[in-house]
Structure formats: C-alpha cells, structure tokens
Amino acid sequence: MRAVCFVNKLCWELPGTVFRHGLTIGDVDNDGENELVVGTAEGCLYIFKRTELWQKISGLGVISCLTIGDIFNSGKNALVVICDDGWVHIYYNDQPLIHSLFTSHSSSFGDNKFETRKSSDPNNRCRKEKNTENEEKSGTPQEVFDLSEKLSCVHVQRIPTNTKVVLVADIDKDGLNEMIIGLTDRVVRSYRWSCRLDFGPGNLVGLNKWECANQIGTVTMQHAKDGTPTLLVAQPGGTFMRINCNQDNCHVGDELSDSSNEAAASCIDYQTLGIHRMRNANISTEILGDLEPGKDALSLKKDSPWLRYKRKVQGIDQIDGNTVGGNVILGEYISIGNEEPMHSICDDAHNYSSSTILNNNNIISAKKPYQEPDKSEDVNQMENLSGKSYALATLDGTIMLVRNEIILWSMQVDHHIFALCQLDVTRDGADEIIACTWDGQTYILDQQRNSVRFQFEQTVRAFCTGMYHVSSKSPTPSFVFNTFNNKIFLYYDIIIPSMILQSMSPLDQWSSNEKYKIEKIVNANDDINQEKNLRTLTNWLLYGTH
C-alpha cells in the first residue's frame, strides 16, 4: 500500500480527555467559515477559528458528544453539546435572540462561565463603552463578552443519561430536522424542536425510542435509491440495524400503545452481512452512510421532481400543533401511483412481536425476495439512479463497502480501527473512506478500493475529518487528531491528486510525432551505440545549450 506524507498542520495544547464523538468541524457561528469544536470530560468546550482559540466555555459536565446542525429548523446552524449526565446545551449566535434570552430567561441557563479572548478592535471598544453607559442608565448588568461575535447558551434541557453519539438530520422525510442520539444502554432516541413563539419557550420533544440487541457503535444516515431516509445503527460483529422512520411512527413520550409498537417494529430490519471473520460478537463496529458516488454515478434529469427547490414556509409541528422554528424547509418528493410508499426491504422483514426490543431470541432472518413495484415513469427513473454506498469497519481491521445490500469489496488491515469518517481528498466529488486506528495509522480508500495510508506518529484518542478554513480562502480537506498527550493536531490541505499510482515516464505525455523524433535520434544498429546516443541526448537535455 502506498504511503503519503502531509506537512501542513496546526497544533494546540488541550488539557483534558476527549471522547470519541467529542470533536467536530462545522460552521458553528454561521459566518460562512468552518470551525473546530472540541469538548472535554472536564466540562470545557473549545472553539478554534482558523489558527487560534476563538472561544472557551467552561462549567459544563462531562461532554460525551456534540454536533453542529440546524436543530431549530431556522436555516442556521446551532451547536448541540450533550453531557453524560443527560444535560443538553444548545449554543447559538443570533444577537437579538441572545439579548432577549439573557434578559428574560437567563436564570434557566445554569452557571456556565464564558471565557473569550480580548479584542483590540476600536469598534468593539465603542460597543463596550455604549454597553457600560446603558448599564449605568438601566441598572441591568451586561455580559462581559461580545454577543455579536461569540456563542451563547440559548437552551438547556434534561434527557436520558449516557449518550455516546448524536446527529441532526431529517429522518422521517418531513423536511424538518430531528436530533438522534445513541446511548450506551443500547437505546436510540429521536427528538424534534418545537416552540410556540420563539426559541425561548421551545423544547425538545421526544418522538421515538428503539432498543437494540447489543451495544451501539455509531449511528449514521443513509438514503435509499428512492430518497427514503433510514438510520443505520452499528452493532457488534459487523452487523447493523436499519430503522425506517416515517411521520406515522412519531409519538410523544416513551409509553407507546400496542399498535404503535407494532408499527415501530415493522420498520426495523436487522442486517447480518455474510463475511465469516466478522461473526465475532465481541468486535465493535463503525458504520458510515451516504457516501457521495461522484461524477461517475448516474445523475438526475433536469426536469426531475427530485431537483425541485425546497420552499421556505412557516411549519406546524405534527406532534403538538405548535410552530416549528422560523422559516422551515419543507421538501417535495416523488409520489408513486396514489401516493402509496414504495415497497422496501423493510416491508418484508421479520414479523416482530409488539415490543420494540430487539434481542437474539426474536430475530429470525426470513426475508422475502424483493418484488419490483409497478412500472411507471417515476419508478423507471428511480431504478436508473445509483444508490449511495455505505461503509463498515470493525475493530479487528476489516473495512468493506456496501451498496444496495451488495458487498462491493472488503479488505483487511493489521491495525485496530476505532474511527470511520468520509472526506473528498481527491476533489473529484466522490467521498473517500477515512479509517483511523489507535496507533495513528490512517487509511484513505476510494470507492474503487484504491488505498493509501498516512502514519500519524502518536497514539490517537479521538479523530474526525472535515473541510476547515485555515484562512479566508476556500476550506481545505483536513484531519484532526486528539492524542493521549492532550494535544490537537489539525492537518490541512489533505489533497491527493490521484489514488492510483501514475507512471513517471515523460513518454506518456508526448505526442506521436515527438516520440518518433526521439526514437530516430536514439535508435542505432547495436545496443552499444544506442546506449551512447541515449547518454548523449540526456547530457544535452540536462546541460546543453538550448
């Protein structure tokens, strides 16, 4: 396997322990540039912008996971931080919203301490002087940091404890994002933000709860060929659970009726991939969905309803009838026939009992063969689409790529893989698979199984990838390593021209006329004279006068 070396890097000292999902890259302050966010077990949240520490928030609990996404369904990102004691902290940088929350609801945000770097900007100094004058006139204490620039906590809520992974995505195809969490007690839950007036009186409302048979590795989103979103939950031994959500299966609270339990169980499919070495139930699994296929995949037609622009409207929460967020994005999707759902593999999955608990006793693999739907224009269009792939990796070093429930390839490495990410390092539009091991060995694989490796020289505790802004220019592919020596290494400009080793011979780039002239100069009657002519030509090209 070819080895590569990356030189451009940033390094920061970071005291504290970082969990596996305690760091991420994203546009946390909605300024068009991506930042690096890291949370520690000591309750400190670090936000790095470009080459420096931009903001530090302390006083939190043990931060187990965090993510960046549009959880308010307002068209802007927010930072979601979850502690292992069950407290969810949501940070936002909307200045009017923050001002109203700190003046009317400041008592509900806990005792978080905000530490920010000082600014020598004269405009900031003028704003501080005005704030001091306003404070003297109104008698209301003002915040010591610049609200127009920093993040502030806008919501704190208690959820079940022991969360290990979180993501924000639309899992039920209604155009509204949900928060999905995976817990260490084998439970997956989903929540949606709901409010009446604004973010202040809003709340995260529980929608679904699923219990798995074994420990959860990671949770990822995967879209089928027809655009149906599903949740993939990694299970030990190279297996995973597929959850097909829809609006009919969303219920408030944890207590569900028998009919709703049956509906929830019918949308669950337990997958066991047929690789013999992956049958060990003690091997943890990482799963990664929605890998972009790139330019080689079949593209959608211009008149396809899949390309309709999503309208911004004021949405109504189907759970309690309240308004959801601000301008909510609602999607428009293909309908088949009389708007009946497509037949999927989950429809012919196992017939579970009324309980949503999945265990080894009631999981019986008895799938029926896939039946094609009635032929129509929309169905033919969807059948021509190439579904996205998803990747799996196990702790024993197995990496494989699956598309449409077919294992495309599998490979084995001799290191323990603990993190699986995606990143376009070749800049061709297709995602590469990034697998990181505990000892720093990082494997980069494309979807055709071409691979290279990068050796990070230290042991790794946490790892993530993303597009990071080192300067005001466009973002570059980046790797982020958190070491056991309490340091953060960010390698940027991770660009590989080609995953395939190309020939270094200049003859490959010459035209036929140029090749003919060279052969005419070099060729001779015997090998001795031919070698002499080649040596003379080389000497002239290197040292001769042109």
N, C-alpha and C positions, 0 to 999 in steps of 0.2 A: 504494500500500500504506500502511495506517495505521501511524503511528509511535506508540510508547508510551515512557514515561519511568518509571524506577524510582529511588526515592530512598534507601530503607533499605539500608545497606551497612556492611560491616566491611572494614578494610584492615590487612594485616600486611606487614612487611618480611620478605622471604625470600631471602637470598643464595643463589645457585646456579642451575643450569639444571634445568628440569623437562621431562621428556619428555612426549609426547602422552598416554600412559596412566600417568603418574606421579602422579596425584591421584584421589581418590575420596571419596565420602561414604557413611558407614555406621556401624552400632553396633559399634564395634571392641572395646569393653570390656564388652558385654552388660549395660549398666545401663539399657536402655530408651531412651537418647538417642543420636542420631546425631552422629558427629564427622567432621571433615575431616582426611584423611591425605594428606600430600604428601611425595614422595621426590625427592631431587635427584641430579644427576650427581656431586656432590662427596661422596656417601656419607652424607648426613644425612637422617633421617626425622623429620618434624614432624607432631605430632598436635594439632589445635586442638579444644578443647571449649568450646562456647558462644562467649564473646568473647575468650578468651585462649589462649595456647600452653600446652597441658597436659603434653606430654612431648616431649622431643627425644632421638633415638637417633642417635649418630654412630659412625663407624668402619666403615661398610658400603662396598661397592663402588659402582660406577656403577649407580644404581637406574633400571632401564628401565621397569618396570611394577609395579603392585601391585593387590591386590583384597581385599575383605572377604567372607568366607563361611564356611559350616560345612564346612570341609575335613576335619575329624576325624569327621564324621557323629555328633556327640555332642549335637546340638541347640543348640550355642553357636557364635558367630562366632569366627573367628581372622583375623589379619592375615597375608597372604601377600605377601612382598616378594621380587622377583626382580631380580638384578643381571645386567648384560650379560656378565659372565664366567662365568655359569652357576650361581652360588650362590643357593639358595632359603633364605630366612629366614622362619620362621613364628613369630609372636608371639601370646601368649595371656595371659590374666589370671586363670587359676584358681589361687588361692593355695596349696592343698595340693599341686597338681601342680607348680607352680613351685618350691616349697620342696624337694620330693623331687628335682626335676631339678637344682637348683643344688647340692644336697649330694652327689648321686651321679654326675651326668653333666655337671658344669659345665665340664670340660675340652674337651667337644666343641662348645661354642658359640662358639668363636673369641674374639677380643679386642674385642668390641663394648663401646663406652662408653655408659653411660646417664646422661643429664643431665635432671634433673627439677626442677620448681620446689619451693621450700621451703613447708612448711605451718605455720601458726601454731595449728593445731587442738590443744588440750590432749590429746585422746585419742591423736593421733599422737605427741605428745611422750612420753606414758606408754608407748606401744608401743615407741618408740625406747629409752627407759630400760630396759625389760624386755629388749629385744634385746641391749643392752650388758651387762646382768647375765648373760644367758645366754651371751654370748660369753666373758665372763671365766670362767664356770664350765666351759664345754665347750672353750674354746680354738679354736672354729671361727669364722672370720671371717663376719660377717653383711653383707648387701647394704646399701648406703648409701641406697637408696630404699625407699619404702613398697610392699611386694609386694602388699598388699591393694588397692592403688589403681592401680598402673602396670602396663604390659605388660612381659613378659619373653620373651626368645627361648627357645623350647622345642624347636626342631628346626632343623638346618642340613643341607642336602644339596646335592650337585652334580648338575646336569642339563646338557644341551647348552647351549651359549652362544648369545648374540644373540637372546634372547627379547624381543619387542616388545609383546605383548598377552597377558593372562591372564584367565581367568574360572573360577569354581567353579560347577558345575551338574551335574545328573543327565542325562547324555547317552545312557544306554543303558536307561532305563526300569526300573532295578532297585531304585530307592528310595535309592541311595547316590550321594553327590556325587563327582564327579571334578574334577580340575584340568586344564584345557585351555589349552595355550599355543600361540601362533603365533610363528614365528621369522622372522628377516629372510632366511634362506636357503630360503624357500618351503616350509617344513615345518610341519605341525600335529601335535602330540603330545597324548596324554591320559595322566594318572596318577591313581592312587587310593591313599588312605592305608590301610595295612594294618599291624596290630600283633598281638602275642600277648597281652601283659598290659596295657600302658598306652601312653600316648603316647611314653614314653621310648624303648623299644626299637623303636618303629614306624618305618616307612619309606614313602616314596612309590614305588609300584610302577608301572612303565611298562606301559601297556595297548596303545595303538595309535599308529601313525605313518602319516601321509599326506603325500605330496609333491605340491605344486601346480605348475601350469604357469608361473605368474608370481608376482610379489611379492604378499604378503598385505597387505591393507588393515586390516581388522578381522575379528574372529570373534565371532559372536553366536548365541544360542539362538533357535530357532523351533519352535513346536509346531503340528502339523497339526490338522485338524478332529477326528481320532480320538484326539488326545492324544499322538501319536508325536513324540518329541523329535528334532530334527535340528540339525546345526551348519551355519551359513551362513558361508562364508569369502569375503570380498570379494576380487575380482580386478580388475586394471586394465581400464578401458574400460567400466565399468558392468556387468560380469559378476560371477558369483559361483559358488562350488562348494558343493553341498549334500551333506553327509555324514550318512547314516542309520546310526546306531550301534545295535548290539544286543549282548547278552551273548555270543553265539556268535562274534563278531568280536574279542573281547578276548583278547590274548595277551601273555605276559610277554616283555619284551626287544624288540630291534629286528629280530632274524633270524626271519622268518616262513617257513613252508613254502609250497609252491606252491599247495596247496589253500586255505590261509588267505589268501594273496594274492588268489586269485580271489574269495573271499568278501568280502574288504575292498573290492576294486574294484567288485563288483556293487552295493554300497550307495552309490556315488558318482554324483552327477548334476551335470554341468557346464551351467550356465544362461547363455544369452545373450539378453538382453532386447531386444526389437525396437524400438529407438529409434536412428535413423540418426546423430544427433550424438554418441551415446555409443559409437561404434565405434572411437574413437581409443584404441589400446592403451597410450598413454603417460599417460593420465589416471588418477590414483589414485581409488579408490572406498572409500566408507564405507557400512556396512550396519548396520541396526538392526532386530532382530526382536522378536517377542512384544509388539506394541503392543496395549494393552488397548482393546477397542472401546467400552466404556462401557455405559450403561444402555440404549441403543437396540438393542444386539445381543440376539440370542435367548439367553435364559437356560436353564440346565439344569433339568430336573424335580427335584422334591424327592426322589423315590424313585430317582433315577439312581444307578447304582453309581459314577459319577464323583465323587459327593459323599460317599462313604464316608470316614470319618475314618481317617487313616493311623496304624496301630498302631506303638507303640514296642516293639521287640524287640531281643534281642541278635543281631546279624547275623554271618554267616560269610562271609569273603571267598572268592569263587569262584576267585580266582587261586591262592592258596596254602593255603587251608583255615584261615587264622587268623581270630581275631575282629577285627571292624572297628569301631573307635571304641568308644563306650559304648552308649547307647540309640540304636540305629539306626532310622531311619524307613523302613519298607517300604511301598510303595504298592500299592493294589489297582486293577486296571484292567479295562476291558471285554474280554471274550473273544468271539470270533465263531465260531460253529459248534463245531468240535472244537479250539478254541484255536489255530487257524491264523491267521497275521498277515494283516492287511488288504492288499489289492492297492494299491500306491502307484505313483507316477510313476517312482520309482527302480527298481522291478522291471522296467520295460520300457525302461530307459535303455540306453545304449550297452554293447556287449559288449567290455569291455576285455581286454587281454592279462593274463598272470599277474603283471605288475608293477603296483605301486600308483602309479607315477609317471605323472602326467598331463601331457602336452605337446600341442603343436598338431598333431602328426603322427598321433596315435592317437585324437583326439577327433573323432568323426563324429556329427553330430546326426541320429539316426534313431529318434526316439521313436515308439512305437505309440500310438494313441489310447487314452485312459483307458477301461477297462472297469469298469462298475459291479459291485460284489460281489453275491452272492445276497441277495435281500431277506429281512430278518428284523427283529425288533423293535429289536434293538440297532443294526443298520445304519440303519434308518429314523431312529432317534433321533440318530445321529451325522450323518446327512445334513441334518437340520434345524438343526444347530449352525452358527453362523457362525464360520469360521476367523479367527484373528488375522492382522492385516496386518503387513508389514514394509516398511521404508523404505530407499531407497538415495539416496546423494548422491555426486556426482563433483566433482573439483577445479575443473572449469570452470563450476560453478554449477548443475548440473541436480539437481533433487530430485523424486523420484517415490515413489508409494505402490503396493504390490502386495499383492493378496490372492488366495489360491487360484490362483496363477500368472497372474493377470489384472492388468494395469496399470490401476489405477483412475484415476489422474491423474498428470500430470507438469508441472513448471513450471521456468522458467529465471530465475536471478538473475545480476546482473552483478558478483559477487564470488567469490573463490576459497574454497570450503568445505573445511575441514580436520577438522571435528569434527561428529558427529551423535549427539544424545542424546534421551532421552524424559523427559517430565515432565508431570504433570497440573496445569496452571496455571489452569484454569477450575474445578477442584474438582467436576467432573461425573462422575468415574470413568473417563473416557477419556483416554488419553495423547496429549499433543501432541508434535509433532516439533520439536526444537530444533536448528537448524543454525547453527554459528558459523564466521566467516570470519577470515582472518589480520588484517584491519584492524579488527576489533571489531564488524562488522555482524552482529547476531544475529537470525535469523528464527525466528518461532514460528508453526507451522502446525498446524491441527487436521486430522482425518482426512477432512474435507469440503472441504479446500483453502482454507479461510478462513485468512488470514495477517495478522500484524502484525510489525513489526520494532523492535528496540531497538538503538540506536547506542552501543556502548561506545567511549569516547573515546581508547583507546590500542590499540596493536597487541597481539595475543594470541599467546602461545606454547603454552598448554595450556588446556583448558576441560573442565568437567564440570558436571552438574546432580544434584540430589537433594533430599531432604527433610531440612533441617538444623534442629537445636534451638538457637535463639539464647537461649532461656530454658527454664525448667522446664515451660512450656506445650507444647502440641502442636507438632510440627515444621511448618515452612512451606516451600513450594517455593523453591528457591534456585539461583542461577547462581554459578559460581566461575570467575574469570578469572585466569590467571597471565600477567603482562606481561613484556616484554623488559627492563623496568626493575627486575626482581627484586622484584615486589610481588604479593600475593594480594588480590584484591577479591572479596568474597562479598556478593552482592546477595540479600537475603532478602525474604520477603513478596511473592514474584513471583506475584501473583494478578490475573487478568484476568476481570472479570465476564462478558464475552461476547466471542467472537471476531468477531461480526457487529456492525457499527456500528448502533446503535439510534437511533431518532428522539428528538429533544429536545422535541418538541411536547407540552405538557401535555394536549392534547385526547385523546391516545391512552389516557390513564389515566382519563378522565372517563366517567361513565355517560351513557346516552342522555338521561335527564331533565336532567342538568347541562348537556349540550350544547344541549338545546332552550331552556333558560332563557337561556343566553348569546346564542344566536342571536336570541332575542326582544328582548334588550336592545340588541344591536349593530345589527341589521338596520334599514335605512331605505329611503326611496324612491329616493334617489340616492346616488352614491358619496361626495359631499362630506359629507353628513350621516352616512353610515355610518362614514367615517373619523373624524369628530368624536366619534361615540358610542364608537368603539373607543378613542380617545385619552382620553376622559373616564373610561371603565372602567379603563384601565390606570393612570391617575393616582390613581384611588380605591383600586385594589388595592395600589399602592405607598405612597401617602402618606395615604390616607383613614383615617377613624376606623372601627374595626370594632365 
